[in-house]
Amino acid sequence: MNARTRYGFGVLMAAVLMLLNGGCNDASEYYYTTTYPVVRIEVTVEVEEETPEPEPEPEPQPGEGEGEEGTGTDDGTGNGTDDGTGTDDGTGTDDGTGEDDGTDEEPENPLVTQLREEVLSKAPVQAGGSYTLDFKYSDSGRLTVRPAASAETVSGGFMKQPGATAISFYFGEQAYTCTVTAYTSEEGLRQALLTVDLTAEYQARYPDAKITQVLRKEYTSHRQ
């Protein structure tokens, strides 16, 4: 966290503390409360893949390939013919077609795997946790975060402009903004998806990794 970010975070937290300490302990001070229970987290990581330059084709040697028919036939007792079936009665059968059924997938870039696991492990709210928003004003109020299902709650604040699709959360040492969209659950319900863009943070953390996108997606059971 650089100096400018720390300063901005400090100003925002000061505003949040003033909000919370300004006679807001009474539940009657809040006119609206809503909760975002987190049911699962996914991480999207994209890095710029390096494409190797194609090797130059070897130059043909003088006389190469001249005067050769290449039929491959043989008029001896072993007529040399081959029907190309390539059959094998063992487990490694080959139908000789040369086709690929696409079952062999390319291994994932180890850097992508590493970054995804790191983002998941550092998520401040894990599956089973929740965000509870108590609106004192139309655009802000008290935030209560449960980091995990059995964890103690943490208090903070939030800001959300009326009609906006973004919510800014401030609690503990955390300060981040979620974009709120909707996804369809397995039960066919439209529920809230909170997406945090961590691209700039991880580009600064790994300047040589050629990271193009890092998103933390928090799927909730909050009805949209």
N, C-alpha and C positions, 0 to 999 in steps of 0.2 A: 504494500500500500504506500504510494508516494505521498509527498508532503501535501500536495493540493487535495488529494483524496482524503487524507486524514483531517485536513482543515474542514472540508465540506462535511465529512462525517461528524466531526465535532459540533459544527453549527446545527446540523439536523438533529443530533442527539440532544443538544441543549434545548432546542425547540420542543422536542418530544417530552423531555423531563419537565419542562415548564407546563406543558399540557397536562401531564399526568399528576403533577403536584398541585395544580390549580383547582383544588376542590373537586377532583374527578374520581375519588375513591368510592363515592356513593353510586350504586348501580343505577339509581334513578337519573343520574347525569347523562346516561347514554340512551339515545332514543332508538337505536337500531343495532342489533348484533347478528353477525353471521359467521359461520365456521367453514373452513376448507380442510376436511380430513384427507390426508395424503394416502392413497391406496397403493401406488407404485411409482417408481422413478426410472426413467430411461435417459440415456445420454447419447447424443449424436456428436460424433467427431469426424471432421474431414481434414485431410492434409493434402498438400500438393504432391502428387506422385511424380517421380522422375522417370521419364521415358528414355530408355537407352537408345543411343543412336544406332541405326542399322549398320551392320558390318558391310564394307564394300564387297561386291561379288568378284570372285577371282577372274582375271582375264583369261579367255580361252587360249590354250597353247596351239601353235601352228600344227595343222593336220589333225587336231583332236576331233574325233567323231566322224572323220571322213572315211568313206568306203566301208562303213559298218551298217548292216541292216538291222542288227539287234533283234532278230526274230526270236532267238532263244530256243529254236526247235532242234531236235536231235533225232537222226534217222537210225540210231542204233537200237538195240533191244530195249534199252531204257529210253523210250521215245522223248523223254525230257519234258513232256507236257505237264502242265500244272493247272488244275481247275480253280485254284485260288480259294478253295473253301476254308482251309485253315482249321478244320474241325479238330476237336480234342475231347475225348470222352472223360477227361478229368474235370476238376472244378474250374479250371481256367479256360473255359470254352471260348472260341473265337469264331464268329460267323464269317470272317473274311471280308465283311463289307467295308471295314475301315471307318464305320460311323462311331460317333461318340454320343452317349446318351446324356451327357452333361452332368453326371452325378459327381464328378471330381471338381470341387470348388477350389479356387485359389485361396491359399492361407491368408488370413487377415494381417495387415501391416502391424508388426509388433508395437509400433509407436501408438497406433490407434487404440489397440488393446490396453496399453499402459495408461493412456490419458483417460480412457473411459472408466477404468477401475479407480483411478485417482479421483475423478470428479464424483463418482458414486460414493466413495468412502468419505469425501469431505462435505457431502451434502448436509447442511445444517438441520434439515428436517427429513427424517427417513420415513419409509413406509410405516404406517401406524401412527405417525405424528399428525399434528394439525396446526392450523393458524386460526385463531379466533379474533375477529375484528369487532370492537365496540365503538360505534360511531358517536362521538360527542358533537362533531361538526359534520357538515355535508361532505367534507373532503379529507377528514382525518379523525384520529381517535386512539384508543388504547389497543395494543396488540398483545395477545397472550399466545405464546408458542409452546407447543409440546414437541420437543425434538424427536421423540420416539414413543412407542405405545406405553411403556412403563416409566418414562423419564419425568423428572420434575419440570414444571412449566417455567418459562422465562418471560418476563414482561418487557414490553417495548412500545413502539408506536408505529403507525402506518400513515401513508398519504395516498389518496385516490380521488382524482378529480371526478365530479359527477359525469357519468356517461363515458368516461375514459376506459380504455382496455388495459391500463397498466396500474399496478399497485406497487408502491415502494414500502419495503419492510425495514425496520430498524430495531434490532434487539441484540443484547450482548455486544459482541464485536462485529456483528453482521450488519451489512447495509447493501441491499440489492433490490432491483426492480424486476417484477414478473410481468410478462405480457399474458393477459387472460384471453384464452380462446375456448372453444368447446370441442369435445370429442364424444363419440358414441360408445357407450359401454357395451359389454356382452349382453346385458339385459335390454339393450336398445334405448337407453336413457342418454340424453344430452347432459354431459357433466363438464365441470370446469377443468381446463388444462392450464397450469402455470408454467410458463417457459422463461428460463433465465439465460440470457446470452452472456457466456463467459469467454467469448472469442478474444477480446482485447486483453483480458487478464492472462490467458494462457499463451497468447502470442508474446507478451512481455516476459512471461516466465520461461518460455522455451523459444528464444529468438531464432534458433537455427532449425526449428522443426518444420517450418513452412506450413503452419496451421492456418486453415481457411475458415473453420467454423467449429465452435464448441457450444453446445446447447444442453442445458439440464432441463428435463421435462418432468414436471411433477403432476401426475394424474390424480385428481381428487374425486370424491363422491358428492361434491357440491353441485346441486342441480342448477342448470342454466336455463 
